[in-house]
Amino acid sequence: MKNIRLAVAFAACASFVLSGCQSTSQVDFYRNPKSISKASLCRTLVETTDPAFAKAVAQELVKRKVDPNSCMAMVQQQNQAAATVAAIAIAGTAVAVCANANCGGGGYRQYPGNCQYDWQTDAAGHRCGARSAASRPGGW
């Protein structure tokens, strides 16, 4: 059940991030160009293949005192930010799922004493040397 919740949370997070990176349609643009964000206008300018629509979007950007030539850099920054957030969300989900499913591999035991290696010191502060577990046949 927790894995399902994590998957839903991840999907919601990813859709939220990606929703800010959408271009706008021509219908929405011509209906009310002032309601469209500068970021969406820039993405639309970069992604459109219609020269007349690109000109109208560029004119709207100029009205808003945004240099249309800066749109490519803005879109690239948005893409990088979205990719970073998605990578963090994926890594966080993987860590949470592994923590719940105990997929850390297990089998690792911590050495119970002070002298696992010869360079360490024992409880009295003396160097372990040949008394260390690593120095003995079979280890510990």
Secondary structure, 3 states (H helix, E strand, C coil): CHHHHHHHHHHHHHHHHHHCCCCCCHHHHHHCHHHCCHHHHHHHHHHCCCHHHHHHHHHHHHHCCCCHHHHHHHHHHHHHHHHHHHHHHHHHHHHHHHHHHCCCCCCCCCCCCCCCCCCCECCCCCECHHHCHHHCCCCC
